[in-house]
Amino acid sequence: MNAMSRLLQPRSVAVIGASADASKTAGRPVAYLRKHGFSGDIYPVNPRVDNIDGLRCYPDIASLPAVPDVAIVLLGAERAHIAVRELAERGTTAAIVLASGYTETGEAGARRQAQLMEAAGSMRILGPNTIGLVNLTDNIVLSASGALEMAHFPVGSIGVVSQSGGILGALLSRAAARGIGLSKLISTSNEVDLELADFVDYLADDPATKVIALYVESVRHPEKFRAAALKAARAGKPIVAFKIGRSEAGAQAAVSHTGALAGADRMYDALFKQVGVIRAQAFSDLLDIPVALSTGRVLRGNRVAILTSTGGAGTLVSDSLGVSGFETPAPDAETASRLRALQTGDHAALDRNPIDVTLAGLQPELLRGAIRALLDSPSYDALTIIVGSSSLAMPELMAGAIQDCLPGSDKPVIAFVSPHAPDVAALLTQRGVPAFAAAESCTVALAGMLQTARWKAPPAASIASATVSIDDFPAGALDEAQAKQLFARFGLPCAREIVVTTPAEAEAAAAAFGGRVVLKILSNEITHKSDVGGVAVNLTADNMGAQLMAMTAEVQAKASIEPKRFLVQEMVSGGTELILGMHRDPLGTAVLLGMGGITAELFKDTTLRLLPAQGGLSREEALEMVKELKTWPLLDGFRGRPKADVDALISTIVAFSHMTAQLGERLLEAEINPLFVLSAGLGVCAADGVVVLSEQG
């Protein structure tokens, strides 16, 4: 048995600093172990007490009659490391340290945490600042959470890992009240050793766990988390994560738009999406989605039948589903015929959806018949049953009737309990029918199921065929001409341009291009040139000289910098403007694609992909990025518009990702804005560029 298994399934537990007073935090672990049926050995340690709750109490760790598999350390931060060292020296597999006063308190706490880790040696540590863990599957409670005062908890297949101790108790109590069965609950907190990814990896192998729910403050080791999440996905165990901190300001890059458009929270969205994690948007979703997924039923499409005996509640569900893109079609002819055969009279509305079957809750055979007809129907992928007030008198009757129909289909069946009846909802949930008290929760649950069914594992990384040298480029911000020279080395197509310094040179350059051209200042100090009057379009050789002089004066007035060099560039027109950039933060390096031009930050129509540990994006991933944009129809021939050269755009995204991957930490920022995507067959063209390089290592 490895250390993780021993931690979750110990045969013996020592409680260091145990109190004989069960009302105190230090008294809870022993009390809870006994109350909830732990069958192994319990060794309380307290030099001032002879026994606790009928158990012999030992004066110190050296006096223990055997080496405990796990120890719960209840001592304060100033003494916990002493106990940890003694436990490690005796060969204890893992210690759970509850004390606070570590990295969360500042530098002194950080030193205490380092001391704790050093004392542990090879022994594994959960915490510190944790509330512990609960293994409901095996009746093993290694926690001081007050939520464990409850006498009974439903045991089920949802594993919970929380970086907050208090949230563990909140989820445990909420799940119990709703009849939702959990398997394991772990509070990782400061994560001096064992962390979120370790327990995701463990639960991916746990036969008692089907779904994993995470409360996330931060992912400390992204590649480790990515590997664990993909392992869970391959094992068919969906992960639902609630990530706090969405309101914090995103990372702001120094000179490019990309940093503002990406931001820390957007990077979490990208990470979760790529590894198949469903992001819960509200705390309540952290139970609503897992309970639906734990049924193991597969949602293959977005068509939902709503069976009701109360019209208003059915409309609530229908509206919520419609807003989120679900369809609620009327029954097909054969299904409608089966429904009509179930009920005489003209009270039932069987030709529309919601399907209103009068008094269904009081007529079990009618309810069974309607459910079976809708589950058999090729017109529906899922069924939502509205449980009305009539169920309050005979909840067992309704729950039993619905449960009887489940074996005949693998389509999702959920319930919306319209009256305030938590006991009825809990009963349904325990019978295998996830029940919700809000129409919006029904939608969230089904959306999570649909996202799980549609997720595909990421393709293998794309590896560039050759290494490109950039040793001749200086460190710091490059000017636009240098940036595009660097892009060109990696195969990125750029607009033709000529660097000039005088009006005469500018006129000659414009004449050489012929037609309309663009004039820009060339500076590594001013990146957003339009903001200071540093860009002029639709120019010809005839007015170029005068425009250069006027631009010089305007830029000097607005930016207090006199431009000395300029770019004369061929004018690209007729394409769709996109932005293509890279962003790096603690989660990794991402490629960003979005609507470009000067309105990029205004509309924020963007998508992100995190690069793999090695290599760049595949063509498949690049195409997915393009199709995720709201402006995708503009590239795909919207309203007779010529189709854009999407194939060339994909090649450019892949080449940009290879550049980003190869340059690694040397590349601080890189952005093309705008990237013109021309009509099919005409390619793409980088019309502006930003690059910031670090010093060579």
MIDO-955018 format. One line per 8 residues: their letters; for each residue x, y, z of C-alpha. Coordinates in pm, whole numbers. Layout:
a> X,Y,Z | ...
// end
This chain:
mnamsrll> 0,0,0 | 152,335,-106 | 163,649,109 | -151,803,-45 | -354,487,10 | -221,459,366 | -322,820,434 | -677,762,309
qprsvavi> -710,411,451 | -497,389,767 | -508,90,998 | -397,301,1294 | -416,671,1379 | -225,870,1640 | -379,1197,1760 | -100,1423,1886
gasadask> -222,1682,2135 | -560,1514,2181 | -794,1670,2437 | -1028,1483,2669 | -1287,1758,2610 | -1478,1659,2295 | -1623,2011,2269 | -1277,2150,2190
tagrpvay> -1116,2134,1847 | -839,1913,1988 | -1101,1676,2128 | -1293,1628,1806 | -1068,1392,1605 | -1081,1109,1859 | -1453,1164,1916 | -1528,1165,1542
lrkhgfsg> -1314,859,1469 | -1514,661,1724 | -1851,815,1639 | -1826,739,1268 | -1706,383,1304 | -1329,372,1254 | -1230,9,1312 | -852,53,1345
diypvnpr> -634,147,1640 | -652,498,1788 | -357,632,1989 | -429,961,2170 | -113,1144,2281 | -131,1388,2574 | 110,1386,2872 | -152,1532,3107
vdnidglr> -431,1276,3054 | -437,899,3121 | -727,809,2892 | -966,971,2647 | -1310,829,2584 | -1201,493,2725 | -882,481,2519 | -538,472,2679
cypdiasl> -362,804,2633 | 15,806,2577 | 247,1072,2718 | 457,1110,2403 | 520,970,2056 | 805,752,2178 | 561,570,2409 | 325,459,2132
pavpdvai> 289,78,2124 | 325,66,1746 | 410,293,1454 | 86,464,1344 | 5,473,975 | -121,832,1008 | -96,1100,1275 | -321,1399,1327
vllgaera> -105,1676,1475 | -308,1921,1684 | -16,2118,1828 | 42,2487,1749 | 275,2601,1474 | 558,2665,1719 | 564,2296,1828 | 411,2098,1541
hiavrela> 745,2045,1366 | 884,1870,1675 | 606,1613,1668 | 641,1577,1290 | 1013,1500,1325 | 950,1237,1594 | 676,1075,1386 | 899,1066,1078
ergttaai> 1181,910,1278 | 945,635,1398 | 837,561,1039 | 486,706,1027 | 360,722,667 | 179,1057,680 | 90,1340,915 | -207,1577,900
vlasgyte> -109,1916,1046 | -405,2132,1148 | -220,2431,1291 | -231,2769,1119 | 46,3029,1136 | 249,2930,832 | 287,3087,485 | -56,3249,514
tgeagarr> 84,3479,786 | 396,3614,615 | 772,3563,627 | 790,3421,979 | 519,3172,893 | 700,3077,573 | 1010,2996,778 | 799,2777,1008
qaqlmeaa> 653,2599,705 | 1002,2529,566 | 1101,2397,910 | 796,2169,908 | 883,2028,567 | 1244,1969,669 | 1129,1786,982 | 900,1557,780
gsmrilgp> 1179,1410,569 | 1021,1140,352 | 698,1134,552 | 405,1284,361 | 230,1593,500 | -130,1705,450 | -159,2074,537 | -67,2265,740
ntiglvnl> -367,2485,814 | -595,2200,705 | -915,2065,856 | -810,1714,752 | -985,1452,541 | -1293,1231,547 | -1313,891,381 | -1685,815,387
tdnivlsa> -1636,503,176 | -1447,330,459 | -1582,518,765 | -1250,690,828 | -1274,1044,965 | -942,1225,1008 | -1077,1573,1066 | -1181,1828,1323
sgalemah> -1457,1981,1110 | -1766,2068,1311 | -1975,1938,1020 | -1895,1588,1146 | -2130,1642,1442 | -2400,1508,1209 | -2487,1147,1281 | -2501,1017,925
fpvgsigv> -2376,1108,580 | -2489,954,251 | -2206,758,97 | -2169,798,-277 | -1930,842,-566 | -1830,1210,-561 | -1480,1286,-435 | -1407,1638,-309
vsqsggil> -1069,1813,-285 | -1067,2163,-138 | -788,2411,-83 | -1005,2560,193 | -1077,2372,513 | -1403,2552,582 | -1538,2469,238 | -1488,2098,307
gallsraa> -1736,2120,594 | -1972,2335,390 | -1985,2082,107 | -2016,1786,342 | -2315,1934,523 | -2485,2063,207 | -2445,1730,32 | -2588,1542,330
argiglsk> -2892,1772,342 | -2958,1708,-28 | -2909,1333,-17 | -2594,1358,-229 | -2348,1080,-155 | -1977,1161,-132 | -1682,923,-129 | -1376,1117,-7
listsnev> -1325,1478,111 | -975,1622,146 | -866,1968,259 | -518,2047,120 | -487,2410,240 | -123,2530,249 | 1,2230,47 | 350,2217,193
dleladfv> 372,1868,41 | 56,1693,-80 | -146,1913,-312 | -453,1929,-530 | -297,1731,-817 | -185,1448,-587 | -542,1382,-476 | -687,1417,-825
dyladdpa> -436,1152,-929 | -539,932,-635 | -913,971,-698 | -865,887,-1066 | -770,537,-946 | -1022,516,-660 | -1293,261,-748 | -1540,433,-514
tkvialyv> -1516,769,-693 | -1689,847,-1025 | -1676,1229,-1022 | -1422,1470,-871 | -1521,1814,-734 | -1249,2074,-669 | -1250,2401,-476 | -949,2582,-619
esvrhpek> -762,2887,-496 | -458,2833,-719 | -289,2557,-915 | 67,2551,-787 | 216,2302,-1034 | 27,2331,-1365 | 197,2042,-1548 | 136,1807,-1256
fraaalka> -228,1918,-1242 | -264,1879,-1618 | -131,1522,-1604 | -361,1428,-1315 | -668,1583,-1479 | -603,1405,-1808 | -557,1080,-1617 | -899,1129,-1457
aragkpiv> -1055,1212,-1794 | -910,898,-1953 | -1050,699,-1660 | -1396,840,-1738 | -1407,1048,-1420 | -1524,1405,-1489 | -1379,1690,-1283 | -1583,1993,-1179
afkigrse> -1386,2288,-1040 | -1495,2606,-867 | -1208,2854,-897 | -1221,3161,-678 | -1046,3489,-755 | -1227,3568,-1079 | -1256,3936,-991 | -885,3996,-949
agaqaavs> -725,4211,-1216 | -571,4015,-1499 | -201,4039,-1566 | -120,4352,-1764 | 159,4315,-2017 | 390,4611,-2058 | 332,4694,-2422 | 93,4452,-2593
htgalaga> -286,4408,-2581 | -251,4037,-2516 | -180,4054,-2144 | -495,4253,-2075 | -702,4027,-2300 | -568,3709,-2140 | -549,3778,-1767 | -504,3523,-1492
drmydalf> -864,3402,-1482 | -882,3351,-1859 | -573,3133,-1830 | -757,2908,-1583 | -1045,2885,-1830 | -801,2770,-2096 | -628,2518,-1869 | -956,2367,-1749
kqvgvira> -1098,2344,-2099 | -794,2171,-2242 | -785,1901,-1972 | -1160,1839,-1962 | -1237,2015,-1633 | -1585,2168,-1611 | -1564,2511,-1451 | -1842,2576,-1200
qafsdlld> -1960,2936,-1227 | -2131,2941,-888 | -2055,2764,-562 | -2385,2575,-583 | -2270,2430,-916 | -1999,2241,-728 | -2268,1997,-613 | -2530,2044,-886
ipvalstg> -2304,1934,-1172 | -2129,1642,-996 | -2456,1490,-872 | -2585,1478,-1230 | -2257,1336,-1362 | -2244,1074,-1085 | -2543,894,-1239 | -2311,783,-1520
rvlrgnrv> -2573,872,-1780 | -2457,1027,-2106 | -2613,1336,-2265 | -2567,1293,-2640 | -2745,1607,-2757 | -2921,1924,-2646 | -3290,1825,-2688 | -3473,1807,-2357
ailtstgg> -3824,1685,-2279 | -3995,1858,-1987 | -4270,1653,-1820 | -4488,1854,-1585 | -4822,1871,-1415 | -4774,2238,-1326 | -4742,2477,-1618 | -4558,2763,-1450
agtlvsds> -4270,2550,-1326 | -4235,2388,-1667 | -4203,2730,-1826 | -3928,2827,-1579 | -3724,2525,-1684 | -3796,2575,-2053 | -3687,2940,-2044 | -3367,2859,-1857
lgvsgfet> -3278,2580,-2098 | -3350,2798,-2401 | -3124,3080,-2281 | -2837,2830,-2255 | -2883,2688,-2603 | -3088,2377,-2527 | -3386,2285,-2742 | -3727,2177,-2614
papdaeta> -3905,2045,-2925 | -4264,1924,-2925 | -4314,1545,-2921 | -4285,1366,-3252 | -4605,1206,-3386 | -4541,857,-3247 | -4445,987,-2902 | -4749,1218,-2893
srlralqt> -4969,922,-2983 | -4825,715,-2697 | -4883,1003,-2457 | -5242,1057,-2570 | -5315,689,-2517 | -5222,728,-2152 | -5482,986,-2058 | -5839,1051,-2164
gdhaaldr> -6009,1386,-2159 | -5886,1720,-2286 | -5694,1843,-1981 | -5347,1730,-2084 | -5127,1935,-2323 | -4945,1664,-2516 | -4861,1843,-2841 | -4605,2084,-2699
npidvtla> -4305,2095,-2469 | -4328,2131,-2166 | -4558,1828,-2183 | -4832,1883,-1930 | -4983,1559,-1800 | -5253,1644,-1551 | -5207,1511,-1197 | -4922,1286,-1303
glqpellr> -4780,1289,-951 | -5093,1123,-810 | -5117,858,-1085 | -4800,647,-1082 | -4895,431,-1381 | -4964,740,-1591 | -4632,888,-1480 | -4442,568,-1564
gairalld> -4602,551,-1906 | -4520,914,-1988 | -4160,879,-1870 | -4103,564,-2074 | -4257,720,-2384 | -4031,1024,-2359 | -3717,821,-2288 | -3794,596,-2586
spsydalt> -3850,896,-2813 | -3580,967,-3074 | -3670,1337,-3037 | -3515,1376,-2692 | -3170,1335,-2537 | -3274,1398,-2176 | -3580,1427,-1956 | -3656,1684,-1687
iivgsssl> -3947,1597,-1460 | -4127,1874,-1275 | -4221,1754,-928 | -4514,1965,-815 | -4699,2015,-489 | -4898,1696,-541 | -4580,1502,-458 | -4572,1634,-101
ampelmag> -4844,1395,14 | -4685,1082,-138 | -4317,1145,-220 | -4224,776,-204 | -4490,697,-464 | -4355,949,-714 | -3989,867,-646 | -4060,499,-688
aiqdclpg> -4246,550,-1015 | -3958,752,-1162 | -3695,509,-1032 | -3878,217,-1196 | -3822,373,-1539 | -3449,432,-1511 | -3324,86,-1613 | -3495,113,-1951
sdkpviaf> -3276,397,-2081 | -2932,553,-2030 | -3058,905,-2107 | -3023,1159,-1823 | -3330,1200,-1604 | -3335,1491,-1358 | -3604,1656,-1149 | -3704,2012,-1065
vsphapdv> -3884,2017,-730 | -4113,2316,-761 | -4239,2355,-403 | -3989,2407,-124 | -3951,2042,-32 | -3589,1954,49 | -3688,1613,185 | -3857,1524,-145
aalltqrg> -3552,1642,-340 | -3318,1438,-118 | -3534,1129,-161 | -3528,1160,-540 | -3153,1215,-545 | -3094,906,-333 | -3312,709,-576 | -3085,801,-867
vpafaaae> -3276,1106,-994 | -3074,1425,-926 | -3323,1679,-795 | -3284,2056,-792 | -3462,2342,-621 | -3396,2595,-901 | -3471,2578,-1272 | -3128,2726,-1344
sctvalag> -2965,2437,-1158 | -3130,2192,-1398 | -2973,2379,-1687 | -2631,2394,-1523 | -2638,2020,-1455 | -2736,1931,-1811 | -2479,2173,-1953 | -2209,2003,-1746
mlqtarwk> -2317,1664,-1876 | -2311,1790,-2234 | -1966,1943,-2191 | -1836,1614,-2054 | -1980,1416,-2343 | -1835,1650,-2605 | -1484,1687,-2464 | -1201,1542,-2669
appaasia> -850,1471,-2544 | -596,1721,-2677 | -394,1602,-2978 | -24,1541,-2957 | 198,1848,-2957 | 321,1983,-3289 | 701,1990,-3305 | 884,2235,-3533
satvsidd> 1112,2074,-3789 | 1407,2310,-3737 | 1553,2548,-3478 | 1564,2917,-3572 | 1838,3145,-3439 | 1755,3497,-3315 | 2094,3577,-3161 | 2127,3890,-3377
fpagalde> 1820,4055,-3221 | 1872,4289,-2925 | 1714,4246,-2583 | 1420,4467,-2490 | 1133,4597,-2701 | 1193,4564,-3074 | 1063,4822,-3314 | 796,4714,-3560
aqakqlfa> 1037,4640,-3844 | 1255,4423,-3621 | 950,4243,-3482 | 829,4152,-3828 | 1177,4041,-3933 | 1171,3801,-3639 | 823,3678,-3736 | 937,3619,-4092
rfglpcar> 1215,3388,-3974 | 949,3158,-3833 | 746,3160,-4153 | 491,3423,-4059 | 387,3628,-4364 | 431,4003,-4318 | 338,4312,-4518 | 606,4456,-4747
eivvttpa> 762,4772,-4607 | 1058,5010,-4632 | 1229,5198,-4348 | 1274,5570,-4423 | 1403,5876,-4240 | 1322,6175,-4467 | 1024,6300,-4667 | 1213,6230,-4989
eaeaaaaa> 1283,5869,-4892 | 920,5825,-4796 | 800,5959,-5132 | 1039,5726,-5316 | 921,5426,-5113 | 557,5507,-5183 | 630,5539,-5553 | 810,5202,-5550
fggrvvlk> 505,5029,-5403 | 258,5208,-5626 | -104,5256,-5526 | -208,5334,-5170 | 35,5294,-4879 | 56,5337,-4502 | 296,5560,-4311 | 391,5476,-3950
ilsneith> 640,5601,-3698 | 908,5343,-3619 | 991,5338,-3249 | 1054,5085,-2976 | 931,5341,-2722 | 583,5399,-2867 | 394,5077,-2933 | 35,5199,-2966
ksdvggva> 113,5432,-3253 | -247,5524,-3337 | -293,5680,-2993 | -34,5952,-3069 | -112,6014,-3436 | 165,5782,-3554 | -31,5605,-3830 | -170,5743,-4156
vnltadnm> -341,5533,-4426 | -448,5575,-4787 | -142,5778,-4880 | 31,5813,-5217 | 372,5938,-5324 | 215,6281,-5391 | 114,6353,-5030 | 363,6134,-4847
gaqlmamt> 626,6400,-4773 | 378,6646,-4626 | 215,6373,-4417 | 551,6267,-4271 | 624,6622,-4157 | 277,6664,-4009 | 303,6328,-3830 | 638,6426,-3682
aevqakas> 488,6739,-3530 | 177,6562,-3397 | 367,6276,-3236 | 612,6517,-3076 | 325,6720,-2934 | 136,6415,-2797 | 421,6190,-2684 | 705,6435,-2627
iepkrflv> 919,6217,-2855 | 1041,6330,-3196 | 1025,6032,-3435 | 1335,5989,-3649 | 1248,5676,-3844 | 932,5572,-4027 | 784,5276,-4210 | 623,5302,-4550
qemvsggt> 414,4989,-4586 | 198,4842,-4857 | -167,4896,-4769 | -353,4574,-4696 | -729,4592,-4739 | -1029,4369,-4785 | -938,4121,-4512 | -1061,4047,-4162
elilgmhr> -848,4192,-3882 | -743,3951,-3607 | -500,3965,-3318 | -252,3683,-3254 | -43,3697,-2940 | 125,3507,-2660 | 88,3541,-2285 | 289,3385,-2005
dplgtavl> 191,3355,-1640 | 238,3099,-1359 | -3,2857,-1529 | 207,2841,-1844 | 233,3002,-2186 | -74,3056,-2400 | -147,3161,-2755 | -430,3412,-2790
lgmggita> -644,3464,-3100 | -916,3723,-3132 | -1080,4009,-3317 | -801,4255,-3392 | -741,4619,-3471 | -778,4912,-3238 | -1102,4766,-3091 | -940,4441,-2974
elfkdttl> -963,4530,-2604 | -1309,4681,-2647 | -1483,4373,-2792 | -1263,4108,-2626 | -1368,3838,-2871 | -1077,3608,-2794 | -983,3249,-2725 | -675,3097,-2558
rllpaqgg> -477,2775,-2579 | -203,2680,-2336 | 101,2533,-2504 | 204,2179,-2411 | 522,2123,-2212 | 710,2068,-2539 | 622,2192,-2887 | 340,2403,-3025
lsreeale> -25,2373,-3120 | -159,2127,-3374 | -357,2233,-3681 | -665,2079,-3519 | -628,2298,-3211 | -569,2606,-3426 | -889,2541,-3622 | -1084,2496,-3298
mvkelktw> -955,2834,-3181 | -1071,3003,-3501 | -1418,2848,-3477 | -1457,2953,-3114 | -1452,3323,-3204 | -1784,3503,-3220 | -1650,3657,-3540 | -1591,3314,-3699
plldgfrg> -1887,3370,-3938 | -1700,3670,-4088 | -1426,3428,-4192 | -1673,3168,-4316 | -1866,3367,-4574 | -2120,3549,-4356 | -2403,3695,-4569 | -2228,3645,-4899
rpkadvda> -1893,3774,-4781 | -1600,3595,-4954 | -1468,3307,-4748 | -1138,3385,-4582 | -815,3190,-4620 | -868,2988,-4303 | -608,2732,-4405 | -340,3002,-4420
listivaf> -461,3139,-4085 | -424,2796,-3926 | -70,2765,-4063 | 13,3105,-3916 | -126,3018,-3571 | 75,2695,-3568 | 393,2875,-3681 | 341,3144,-3414
shmtaqlg> 300,2873,-3148 | 621,2703,-3265 | 802,3035,-3236 | 666,3088,-2885 | 755,2736,-2777 | 1108,2747,-2922 | 1203,3088,-2782 | 1069,2999,-2437
erlleaei> 1170,3238,-2158 | 1363,3453,-2407 | 1030,3572,-2552 | 863,3804,-2301 | 592,3937,-2532 | 486,3884,-2891 | 181,4005,-3077 | 56,4058,-3430
nplfvlsa> -222,4316,-3446 | -370,4341,-3694 | -323,4013,-3870 | -518,4049,-4194 | -688,3729,-4311 | -752,3772,-4682 | -992,3591,-4913 | -945,3220,-4977
glgvcaad> -622,3154,-5162 | -470,3497,-5086 | -319,3412,-4747 | -271,3622,-4437 | -54,3924,-4367 | 93,4065,-4046 | 48,4442,-4067 | 193,4530,-3727
gvvvlseq> 399,4355,-3465 | 521,4373,-3106 | 810,4173,-2963 | 993,4206,-2630 | 1299,3986,-2573 | 1490,3914,-2256 | 1865,3903,-2231 | 2020,3584,-2365
g> 2071,3329,-2091
// end
